Amino acid sequence: MLMTFVMAVAMFAQTQKHEVQSGETLYSIARQYNVTVASLLQINPGLDADHIMAGQNINVPAGAQKTVNTPVTTQPQQQTIQQQVLQQVRQQVQAQQGIEVPSTPNRPRYKTLHEVQKKETLYSISRQYGITVDQLVDANPDLKKNKLKKGVVLNIPYTIAEDTEYQEEQRRAAEEAAKPKVTMYPTIKAAVILPFSKNEEKVSAESQKMINLYQGFLLAVDSLKQHGYNVEVFAYDEVSPATPVATILQKPEMKDMQLIVGPIRQWNVKSVADFAHQNGIAHVVPLSNELSLVNEHPTTFQVNSHNSLMYNQVFNRFCLIHKDHNIIFISMNDRGDNMSYIADFKKDLDAKGIKYSSGSVSDLATIRDALKKGTNNVIVPTSGSAAAFENLCKKIDGLELTSEYTVQLFGFPEWQTLVGKYDKYLGKYQCQFFTSFYSNGLSSRTQQFNGRFRRWFNQDQYNSFPKYGELGYDIGAYFIKGIHDFGSAFYENIHNFSYVSMEFPMMFEKKNAWSGYQNRSMMIVTHRSDGSVFVR
């Protein structure tokens, strides 16, 4: 039934134009026109759902009527197409029942949806979500006259505690709204809390990386000062026995900060995130990629987001580049196999109607049979490990292909660690991979930065992935510039200013209305046969 619904919505033949407004997402635009995201993607070939910008024109079905004065709401970025369709089904059913579905900029009417499974009862479902049976029935009036059936989609209301907390948040929000909306900061005060481990007899690899991060941050501050920015930096050792994080947060100057970078230790992050939230301070977590890190911390920014948050972007970008090529998935039978990623990859290609074939590295015949002459053969291995990469390249070498065959490998972020040892393969097979960070040692800007770093600190950056000096520079340049230019309105303007990164591009999105921000930026890196590297 859901698939039928998706296809029906997608079959609009004529379109009209919609100009994207600041803060809009593809999901919010779909809601305005009472259509699905899937239908918008179908009539906008090549549109990247995660990268729409203010001022961009997109096609919408000609027969769709725009809802007047519908507030733009921020929806969870990881919401699947199926969940979006379930939401639309629920809205249509409620409209038929005459139930009002109010629009709110703060949160949806119901907490979530639940599709009834076999043997589930009202009582078991209520227990699962911490609500009463009466609450569940009130949220789904149709249950008063119809029995519970498998496949029925139910509205799940908020618990009493969640409603109480929401009312309190609304009260506090009203108080905040009465205050001056924008405060500018002539001087930006930034605190850096990292495990420098100053008391170590010998500097560890971790401490050297953290020192590099701080050094890169200082280089960014110096660059900004040359352009008239006033910045004060306060550094604290996260692991010092004399000043644990709780003691650092009690220091009188901390409440005056506009920016806190760190800490690194997972058990310290929450206390700093809570403090930053309570005091309206932008809080940057440089390294942790934990998926729940920014939950309930609306001023926290996660720079190094989990790879899984990039997958939809990876699939879309891959299809734009390779949709007309011969795509081959090769099972590596390796400990590094990421089969859930590969399964999602194939599902995305299926949904887009793009053909592919599969083979195994242990069976050369399957690879040879899948290759085609006169087109680009794009091989996608199931593992990103160095051993799997070397094994695959040697297997392809063993096929002794003629010049009639063009082969390109598409892999994983780990492939950037292969430079130096496997350069001949990287160029020979035009190896391509996705990543959220990349230091291009061949670029003049990176070389200039490395020279400046060496002059300032009489040392090179620690040889690691990522390069921590460049990471510190990106964090300092991006956040200090943004806070200086927009003041307390920085959060509302993160899409209105740009920064050309050294290593970590910044494109932050909220998970939901109550969360902080995750970096959703993604790059495709391609090694060329002439030894150059192309990043896009």
Disulfide bonds with the S-S distance in Angstrom:
none
